[in-house]
């Protein structure tokens, strides 16, 4: 499944638009990661536990979006975007969405 954050994929032609597809996940902070992040706030630096959590969440949202696209017959998703939202204290949603399309090698 090809993904693009723009409206085209160079070298390919969109032959059919299948509509909006999305995938999301809601994740809560892990107590251990939260405790370490609190300590890191004192001395500064990257919050690696949160970086890992966000990467895992983003990958899961992308996988779910790709599954939805495949289920409706797409072989690519264009205009891929991400959105985040706080759901409750300590839990956030990551949403991946885009336009499912059928593409073929351009002429």
MARBA-3410 file (N, C-alpha, C, O; in Angstrom, 1 decimal):
107
0.9,-1.2,0.0,0.0,0.0,0.0,0.9,1.2,0.0,1.7,1.4,0.9 ~ 0.8,2.1,-1.0,1.5,3.3,-1.1,0.8,4.4,-0.3,-0.4,4.5,-0.4 ~ 1.6,5.2,0.4,1.0,6.4,1.1,1.7,7.6,0.6,2.9,7.6,0.4 ~ 1.0,8.7,0.6,1.6,10.0,0.2,0.9,11.1,1.0,-0.3,11.1,1.2 ~ 1.7,12.1,1.4,1.1,13.2,2.1,0.7,14.4,1.1,0.3,15.5,1.5
0.8,14.1,-0.2,0.3,15.1,-1.2,-0.7,14.4,-2.1,-1.1,13.2,-1.9 ~ -1.2,15.1,-3.1,-2.4,14.6,-3.9,-2.0,13.7,-5.0,-2.8,13.1,-5.6 ~ -0.7,13.5,-5.2,-0.2,12.6,-6.3,0.9,11.7,-5.8,1.5,12.0,-4.7 ~ 1.1,10.7,-6.5,2.3,9.8,-6.3,3.1,9.8,-7.6,2.6,9.3,-8.6 ~ 4.2,10.5,-7.7,4.9,10.6,-8.9,5.1,9.2,-9.6,5.5,8.2,-9.0
4.8,9.2,-10.9,4.9,8.0,-11.7,3.7,7.2,-11.7,3.6,6.1,-12.4 ~ 2.7,7.6,-11.0,1.4,6.8,-10.9,0.2,7.7,-11.3,0.3,8.9,-11.2 ~ -0.8,7.1,-11.8,-2.0,7.8,-12.2,-3.2,7.3,-11.3,-3.4,6.1,-11.2 ~ -3.9,8.2,-10.7,-5.1,7.9,-9.9,-6.2,7.5,-10.9,-6.6,8.3,-11.7 ~ -6.7,6.3,-10.8,-7.8,5.9,-11.7,-9.2,5.9,-11.0,-10.2,5.8,-11.7
-9.2,5.9,-9.7,-10.4,5.8,-9.0,-10.3,6.4,-7.6,-9.3,6.0,-6.9 ~ -11.2,7.3,-7.2,-11.2,7.8,-5.8,-12.2,7.0,-5.0,-13.4,6.8,-5.5 ~ -11.8,6.4,-3.9,-12.7,5.6,-3.1,-13.2,6.3,-1.8,-14.1,5.7,-1.1 ~ -12.7,7.4,-1.5,-13.2,8.2,-0.3,-12.3,8.2,0.8,-11.2,7.7,0.8 ~ -12.8,8.8,1.9,-12.0,9.0,3.1,-11.8,7.7,3.9,-12.7,6.9,4.0
-10.6,7.5,4.3,-10.3,6.4,5.2,-9.6,6.9,6.4,-8.9,8.0,6.3 ~ -9.7,6.3,7.5,-9.0,6.7,8.8,-8.7,5.6,9.7,-9.2,4.5,9.5 ~ -7.8,5.8,10.5,-7.4,4.8,11.6,-7.0,5.6,12.8,-6.3,6.7,12.7 ~ -7.4,5.2,13.9,-7.0,5.9,15.2,-6.7,4.9,16.3,-7.0,3.7,16.2 ~ -6.1,5.5,17.3,-5.8,4.7,18.5,-5.8,5.7,19.7,-5.4,6.9,19.5
-6.3,5.3,20.8,-6.2,6.1,22.0,-5.3,5.4,23.0,-5.5,4.2,23.3 ~ -4.3,6.1,23.4,-3.3,5.6,24.3,-3.2,6.4,25.6,-3.4,7.6,25.6 ~ -3.0,5.7,26.7,-2.8,6.3,28.0,-1.3,6.2,28.3,-0.6,5.4,27.9 ~ -0.9,7.2,29.1,0.5,7.2,29.6,0.8,6.1,30.5,-0.1,5.7,31.3 ~ 1.9,5.5,30.5,2.4,4.5,31.4,3.0,5.1,32.6,3.7,6.1,32.5
2.6,4.6,33.8,3.1,5.3,35.0,4.6,5.4,35.1,5.1,6.5,35.5 ~ 5.3,4.4,34.7,6.8,4.5,34.7,7.3,5.5,33.8,8.2,6.3,34.1 ~ 6.7,5.6,32.6,7.2,6.6,31.6,6.8,8.0,32.2,7.6,8.9,32.0 ~ 5.7,8.1,32.8,5.2,9.4,33.3,6.2,9.9,34.4,6.5,11.1,34.5 ~ 6.6,9.0,35.3,7.5,9.3,36.4,8.8,9.8,35.9,9.4,10.7,36.3
9.3,9.0,34.9,10.6,9.4,34.3,10.5,10.7,33.5,11.5,11.5,33.6 ~ 9.4,11.0,32.9,9.2,12.3,32.2,9.2,13.4,33.2,9.8,14.5,33.0 ~ 8.6,13.2,34.4,8.6,14.2,35.4,10.0,14.5,35.9,10.3,15.7,36.1 ~ 10.9,13.5,36.0,12.3,13.8,36.4,13.0,14.5,35.3,13.8,15.4,35.5 ~ 12.7,14.1,34.0,13.4,14.7,32.9,13.0,16.2,32.8,13.9,17.0,32.3
11.8,16.6,33.2,11.4,18.0,33.1,12.3,18.8,34.0,12.5,20.0,33.7 ~ 12.9,18.2,35.0,13.7,19.0,36.0,15.1,19.3,35.3,15.6,20.4,35.4 ~ 15.6,18.3,34.6,17.0,18.5,34.0,16.9,18.8,32.5,18.0,19.3,32.0 ~ 15.8,18.6,31.9,15.7,18.9,30.4,16.1,17.8,29.6,16.7,16.8,30.1 ~ 15.8,17.8,28.3,16.1,16.8,27.4,14.9,16.1,26.8,13.8,16.4,27.2
15.2,15.2,25.9,14.1,14.5,25.2,13.4,13.5,26.1,14.0,12.8,27.0 ~ 12.1,13.4,26.0,11.3,12.5,26.8,11.1,11.2,26.0,10.1,11.0,25.3 ~ 12.1,10.4,26.0,12.2,9.2,25.1,11.0,8.3,25.3,10.6,7.7,24.3 ~ 10.5,8.1,26.5,9.4,7.2,26.7,8.1,7.7,26.0,7.4,6.9,25.4 ~ 7.9,9.1,25.9,6.8,9.6,25.2,7.0,9.6,23.7,6.1,9.4,22.9
8.3,9.8,23.3,8.6,9.7,21.9,8.3,8.3,21.4,7.7,8.1,20.3 ~ 8.7,7.2,22.1,8.4,5.9,21.8,6.9,5.6,21.7,6.3,5.0,20.8 ~ 6.1,6.1,22.7,4.7,6.0,22.8,4.0,6.6,21.6,3.1,6.0,21.0 ~ 4.5,7.8,21.2,3.9,8.5,20.0,4.2,7.7,18.7,3.3,7.6,17.9 ~ 5.4,7.2,18.6,5.8,6.5,17.4,4.9,5.2,17.3,4.4,4.9,16.2
4.8,4.5,18.4,3.9,3.3,18.4,2.5,3.6,18.0,1.8,2.9,17.2 ~ 2.0,4.7,18.6,0.6,5.1,18.3,0.4,5.5,16.9,-0.6,5.1,16.3 ~ 1.3,6.3,16.3,1.3,6.7,14.9,1.3,5.5,14.0,0.5,5.4,13.0 ~ 2.1,4.5,14.3,2.2,3.3,13.4,0.9,2.5,13.5,0.4,2.0,12.5 ~ 0.3,2.4,14.7,-0.9,1.7,14.8,-2.1,2.4,14.0,-2.9,1.7,13.4
-2.1,3.7,14.1,-3.1,4.5,13.4,-3.0,4.3,11.9,-3.9,4.2,11.2 ~ -1.7,4.4,11.4,-1.4,4.2,10.0,-1.9,2.8,9.6,-2.5,2.6,8.5 ~ -1.5,1.7,10.3,-1.9,0.4,10.0,-3.4,0.2,9.9,-3.9,-0.5,9.0 ~ -4.1,0.8,10.8,-5.6,0.7,10.8,-6.2,1.5,9.6,-7.2,1.0,9.0 ~ -5.6,2.6,9.2,-6.0,3.3,8.0,-5.8,2.5,6.8,-6.6,2.4,5.9
-4.6,1.9,6.7,-4.3,1.0,5.5,-5.2,-0.2,5.4,-5.6,-0.5,4.3 ~ -5.6,-0.8,6.6,-6.5,-1.9,6.6,-7.9,-1.5,6.0,-8.5,-2.2,5.2 ~ -8.3,-0.3,6.5,-9.6,0.2,6.0,-9.6,0.5,4.5,-10.5,0.2,3.8 ~ -8.5,1.1,4.0,-8.3,1.3,2.6,-8.3,0.0,1.8,-8.9,-0.1,0.7 ~ -7.6,-0.9,2.2,-7.5,-2.2,1.5,-8.9,-2.9,1.5,-9.2,-3.5,0.5
-9.6,-2.8,2.5,-11.0,-3.4,2.6,-11.9,-2.8,1.6,-12.9,-3.5,1.2 ~ -11.7,-1.6,1.1,-12.6,-1.0,0.1,-12.0,-1.1,-1.3,-12.5,-0.5,-2.2 ~ -10.8,-1.8,-1.4,-10.2,-2.0,-2.7,-9.1,-1.0,-3.2,-8.8,-1.0,-4.3 ~ -8.6,-0.2,-2.2,-7.6,0.8,-2.6,-6.2,0.1,-2.6,-6.0,-0.9,-1.9 ~ -5.3,0.7,-3.4,-3.9,0.2,-3.4,-3.0,1.4,-3.0,-1.8,1.3,-3.0
-3.6,2.5,-2.6,-2.8,3.7,-2.1,-3.7,4.6,-1.3,-5.0,4.6,-1.5 ~ -3.1,5.5,-0.5,-3.8,6.5,0.2,-3.0,7.8,0.0,-1.9,7.9,0.3 ~ -3.7,8.8,-0.5,-3.1,10.1,-0.8,-3.6,11.1,0.2,-4.6,10.9,0.9 ~ -2.9,12.3,0.3,-3.3,13.3,1.2,-3.3,12.9,2.7,-4.2,13.3,3.4 ~ -2.4,12.0,3.1,-2.4,11.5,4.4,-2.1,12.6,5.4,-1.1,13.4,5.2
-2.8,12.7,6.5,-2.7,13.7,7.5,-2.8,13.0,8.9,-3.3,11.9,9.0 ~ -2.3,13.7,9.9,-2.4,13.2,11.3,-3.1,14.3,12.1,-3.0,15.5,11.9 ~ -3.8,13.8,13.1,-4.5,14.8,14.1,-4.4,14.1,15.5,-4.4,12.9,15.6 ~ -4.2,14.9,16.5,-4.2,14.4,17.9,-5.3,15.2,18.7,-5.6,16.3,18.4 ~ -5.7,14.5,19.7,-6.7,15.1,20.6,-6.5,14.5,22.0,-6.3,13.3,22.1
-6.7,15.3,23.0,-6.7,14.8,24.4,-8.1,14.2,24.6,-9.1,14.9,24.4 ~ -8.2,13.0,25.1,-9.5,12.3,25.4,-9.8,12.5,26.9,-11.0,12.8,27.2 ~ -8.9,12.3,27.7,-9.0,12.5,29.2,-7.7,12.7,29.7,-6.7,12.6,29.0 ~ -7.6,13.1,31.0,-6.3,13.3,31.6,-5.4,12.0,31.5,-5.8,11.0,31.9 ~ -4.3,12.2,30.8,-3.4,11.1,30.6,-3.6,10.2,29.4,-2.9,9.2,29.2
-4.6,10.5,28.6,-4.9,9.7,27.4,-5.2,10.6,26.2,-5.8,11.6,26.3 ~ -4.6,10.2,25.1,-4.7,11.0,23.8,-5.0,10.1,22.7,-4.7,8.9,22.7 ~ -5.7,10.6,21.7,-6.0,9.9,20.4,-5.0,10.4,19.4,-4.7,11.6,19.3 ~ -4.6,9.5,18.5,-3.9,9.9,17.3,-4.7,9.3,16.2,-5.1,8.2,16.1 ~ -5.0,10.2,15.2,-5.8,9.9,14.0,-5.0,10.1,12.8,-4.4,11.1,12.6
-5.0,9.0,11.9,-4.4,9.1,10.6,-5.5,9.1,9.6,-6.4,8.2,9.7 ~ -5.6,10.0,8.6,-6.6,9.9,7.6,-6.1,10.4,6.3,-5.1,11.1,6.2 ~ -6.8,10.0,5.2,-6.5,10.3,3.9,-7.5,9.9,2.9,-8.6,9.4,3.3 ~ -7.2,10.0,1.6,-8.1,9.6,0.6,-7.7,8.3,0.0,-6.5,8.2,-0.6 ~ -8.5,7.3,0.0,-8.2,6.0,-0.6,-8.4,6.1,-2.1,-9.4,6.6,-2.5
-7.4,5.5,-2.8,-7.5,5.6,-4.3,-7.0,4.3,-4.9,-6.3,3.5,-4.2 ~ -7.3,4.1,-6.1,-6.7,3.0,-6.9,-5.7,3.7,-7.9,-6.1,4.7,-8.6 ~ -4.5,3.3,-8.0,-3.5,3.9,-8.8,-3.0,2.8,-9.8,-3.0,1.6,-9.5 ~ -2.4,3.3,-10.9,-1.7,2.4,-11.8,-0.4,3.2,-12.3,-0.4,4.4,-12.2 ~ 0.5,2.5,-12.8,1.8,3.1,-13.2,1.4,4.0,-14.3,0.7,3.7,-15.3
1.9,5.3,-14.2,1.5,6.3,-15.2,2.1,6.1,-16.6,2.9,5.2,-16.8 ~ 1.6,6.8,-17.5,2.0,6.6,-18.9,2.8,7.8,-19.4,3.2,7.8,-20.6
END
